[in-house]
Amino acid sequence: MRLRPRTIRTQLVALLLVPLFSLAGLWTYSTYSSVRDALALLRVAETYRYYGVPTDNLDLALQDERRAAVVYTASHGSTGGSDLARLEKRTDAALAVLRGHATAQERGTALSGDQKEQLTQTLQVATDGLGALRQEARDPEASWSHVLETYSSVIEPGFPLRESLGALQTGQLARQAIVAVQVIRARELISQEDAIMAAARVAGMTGSAFSDFTSLISARRLLEDAYGADLPPAAEERLVAFENGKLGGALRSAELLSTSSAPRDAPLALQESLWRQSVNDALDELDAIDVTAADEIGSEARETGYDVLLRTGAVSLAGLVLVILSMVVSLRLGRRLVRRLRTLRDEAMELSGNRLPEVMRRLRAGEIVDHEAVLKAAPALHLGDDEIGQVGRAFTASQRAAVHAAVEQEKLRRGVSAVFINLARRSQVLLHRQLTLLDAMQRRTQDPTELEDLFRLDHMTTRMRRHAEGLLILSGNSPGRAWRRPVRLAEVVRAAVGEVEDYPRVAVRRMPRISVTGAAVGDVVHLVAELIENAAAFSPPETKVVVRGEVVAGGFVIEIEDRGLGMGPERLAEVNDELGEAAAGVELPETDRLGLFTVGRLASRQGIRVTLRRGDYGGTAAVVLIPTAILVEAEDDEPETGELTLRPRPVPESMARAELPAPTRGAVAVATRAPTQPREERTGMGLPKRVRQANLVPQLREDAQHESAPDTPPTGADRERSPDEARSTMAAFARGLARGRTADAPRKNGENGG
């Protein structure tokens, strides 16, 4: 899984921590290595004293025991038995001391892995080999040369142990520690020479033993010549004095006398006392040189260790200060960079989340916004001259451009809205004049066919007026129609149906006696008309669009259901969202959705909630919840309205051409059960006399539609009637004419039959 930091701060911290951790790691490793080497130097003297000196004592004891064991074996047990037993106890005591040190380590004398391995091997060889070796030395048939060789193999592991105890990394001191071990090895070679001479005095010198004797002499001299110059100064001076002095000369003379004779006469060529004295003095002096070298190496190691510690401490402290300084500088730079980026982010969020939306809100509310004042309230970002500063300046420029564009866009929107309003007002004036002209033509014509065409034209003009009102609504203005008094919901629904082209397909169910406040009548009529027209447009022409209503807890619900194919859940959710967006006042939608957008605007103005859902019969149902705030109880004198099926009233065939089937703007539709109306007067020919607005409920009559209209309309023969008044009059005339002819038909049939 890839780690992806989510914030700039986290990314910067990660970017800074990588080199910081690398630097800290290098500093830690360097400090650890230097301190480890310094501590190793300080521990050299203590470690050699704790493990090296007991190893030297063990080797000295083994060398003495080896000489006694060789003499005892060479004499077949007749010589040196008591000395061998005493020296074996001495060796066991020295081995016990070294074993005790290995078991209980003192503080500051911890061994490394290699040192522990060498110590374990030394102890194991000495412990496991001595028992069998001592038994072999007491065997009468044993060979003294084999015993000599076996004892030497037990002593040999001590030399690698001493080298590991003085092992250092590099330098002259490490070389001196290795050379000091070679002094001990030279002493071991002299001890082997002494053992061979002692055994040869008892059993005689064989050719192989004499050859080994001369080889030991050559090896010792080679060691002294090769490594003497690399010893510490004091040990080197003492070794030179030994080689060139009396002790070294006596040893060389003894060796020369021993090697100048034949092998069988070599032990006898030199007196035993003289050999013994020369060898003992040489062994003691080499042992002293070894101690001097060890002390000098330890002292120099301590001084070097303290010096390394001092220098390492100074360098480590300086490195630590640099690491901390680097961290502080990096963190400060990172915090400054993050602070600048955070300022840039906050300004961007302030612009997009608060400042620009507030400007848009004020512009939509109609306020005059000075974009220069808005920009002054948001000072320019000064974030430096680097890339972040350049981004800040670019953001400042984009902020100015965004605010300026918002102001200009709102100006453009206002201009477009003004154009819409101007066009809508002009259309309203023309439509009003057209309706007036239609009214005059309807009054003049006597031909039923022409009268029917005029009514159809009147109906289309009414629909055009609704579309013009839609422009005003989309522009944020009121449509213009208003009523002072409440209007029955049934009449409001019938008026909405009258503004739909396919009104014969609309069936309005019986509704309760409840009314809508006058101020909301126009918006409710327009809203319901849009929904009914939408239902009729998206359903088969042979199906019905059913409108029903009932009182609910939150107000009154009008349900408009079609029998079309309906919409899927996704599309229904999308349309409901669009209705909510229209109520929120967002931008205009696509042109094919202006009807729903108009519905959303009207619903928002009156607090109405419109929801589309799946119909019970597969179509779509629009649920309109009218709040109680715009509802009132119906007046008692208002007529009862039954189920309204907006279709032509059936008339005799002779009057079919005179029937006017179109419910027209404002209110009335021909229904199966018409509202009760006053009895009409008759003309001289027996026809009903037309009464203006006789079929309208009081709330929808002309005197109730405008707040500024007087309570009593003017009268007179020359008064110009409004289009609604003309339409109502002609509709009443047509219905009265139809009823009169229907009632007169039986009487004429009776007369003809008589």
C-alpha positions, 0 to 999 in steps of 0.5 A: 500500500502506497503512503499518500500524505493528504496535506501539504504540511504532511508532505513537507514534513515527510520531505524534510524528515528524510534528509534529517533522519539520514543526517541523524543516522550518519551522526549516530553511527559515526558517534557510536563507532568513535565512542566504541573504538575509544572505549575499546582503547580504554578497556585494553589495559583492563581486559589484558590485566583481567584475562591476559595475565592469568593466561600468561601465568597458565602458560608459564605453569604449563611450560614448567610442567612440560619440562618436568613431564618430559624429564619424567617420561625420558627417565621412564619415571625414575627422575622428577616425579615429585617435581611433576606432581607439584607443578601439576598442582600449580598448573591446576591453580592457574587454570582455575583462576582463568576459569573463574575470570571467564565465569565472573566478568568484572565491569569494564572487561566485557569481551567481544565475540571473537575474544569469548571464542578464543577464551573458551577454546583455550580453557577447553583445550587445557581442561580436556587435554591435560588429563590424558596428557598427564596419563601419557607422561606417566606411561613407561612406554611413552615417547618424551618427544610426543609428550613435548609436542602435546604440551606445546599444543595445549599452550598454543591457544593462549597466543591467539587469545592474547592477540584478540585481547589486544586487538584494535582497529588500526594504527601503530598501537594495534601493531604494537599489541600484536608484536608484544604477543610475539615476545611471549612466543619467543619465550615459548620457543626458549622454553621448548629448547630447555625441555629438549635439552633436559630430556636429552640429558637423561635419554640422549639427543636423537637426530630428530630432536636435535633438528627440532632444537636448531629449528627453535633457535632459528625461529626465536632469532627470526622473531626477535629480529622481525618484530623487535623494532615494532615494540613500544619504545621502552619494551623495544629498548629493553629487548635490544639491551637483552639481545646485545647484552650479557644475558642475550650473549650468554644464551647465544653462547650456550645455544652455539655450544649445544649445536656445535657438537654432534647430536648425541653429544650436544647435551654434554657439550655444555654444563647443565648449570651454565645452561640452566642459568642462561635459560632462566635469565633469558626466560625471566627477561623476556617475561619482563619485556612482555610485562613492560610492553603490555603496560606501555600498550595499556597506558598508551591505549588509555591516553589514546582512548581519552583523546579519541573520546574528547575529539569524538565528543567535540565532533559529536556535539558539533554534529548534534548542534548541526542536526538540531539546527538543521531540524529547526531551520527545516521546521521553520521553513516548512512552517513558513511555507505551510503558513503561506500556502494555508493563507492562499488556501483560506483566501481561495475558500473565502472567495469561493465559499463566502465572498463570491456567493455573498456577491451573487446573493446581493446581486440576485436580491437586486442590490447594486454591488460595487465590485471595487468596494468588494475587492478592497475588502479582500486585500491583495495577497503578498506572499513573497517573490517566489513561486508561491508569491506568484501564485498569490498574485495570480489568485488576486488577479483571478479574484478580481476577474471572478468578482468583476465577471459575477457583477457583469454576469448579473448585469447581463442577467438583469438585461435579459430579465428586462428583455423577458419582462418587456416582451411579456408585458408587450405580449400581455398588452397585445393579448389583452387587445386580442381578447377584447377584439375577440369579445367584440367579434363574439358579440357581433356574430350570430353563426354558431360555427363562427362562434365556436371558432372564435371560442377556440381562438379565445382559448388559445389566446388564454394559453398564450397569456399563461405562457407570457406570464411564465416569462414574467415568473422566470424573470422573477416578477409577478404575473399580474393577475390577482384576486382580493377575495378567496376562491374555492379550490374547485373553481381554481382547479377548473380555471387551471383546466381551462388553460390546458389544450386537452381540457376534455381529457381532464377529469376533476373529482369532487373536492372539499369546501375550502378556498385559496386566499386571493393573493395566491389564486393566480399562482395556484392556477398557473402551477396546476395548469402547468402540471395538468398540461405536462400530464396531458402531453406525456400520456396517450390521447385516449387516456384521462388525466385525473385531478383529485384533492383532499385535506391533510394535516399540513394543508390541502393536497392536489394529486394530478395523475396521468396514465402514461408510461411514467418515469424510472426512479432515477428520472423521478429523483432527477426531476424532483431535484430540478423542482428543488433547484428551481425553488432555490433560485439557481440558473435557468434549466434547458428550454425543454424543462421550463415548465417544471422550472416555472412550477418550482418558482411558483411553489417557492413563492407560495410555500407549496411543495410539489413532488412527482412519484410513480402513479398507481396505474403506471403513469406519473402522479404530481402531488401538490401540497398547499400549506394552510397559510394560503387556505381559508374556509369556504363561505356558506353561500358558495355553491357546492361543486360535484365531480367535474368532468370537463367535456361538452354538454350533450345537446340535441343534434339540431343544436350541435353546431351551436354548442360551445365546448371550450372552458375558457380563461379564468374560471368556467368549464362545462360540467356534468353538474353545473353550479346553481345560478340565478334564473334568467330572463327571457327575450321576446323570442323565448330565448334566455337573456344573457347575464354577464358573469352569471356562471362564475363564482363571486370570487372569480368575477371581474370585480374580484380580480384586481385589488385596485378595481372598485367594488361596483363596476361601472355600467352603461351601454358604451362601457368596454367589457373585459375579455373575461366578461365577454367570454363569460357572457358568450358561454352563458349565452350558448348554454342558455340557448342549448337549454332553451332549444332542448326544453322547446323540442317536446312541445313542438313534437307534440304540436306536430304529432297532434 
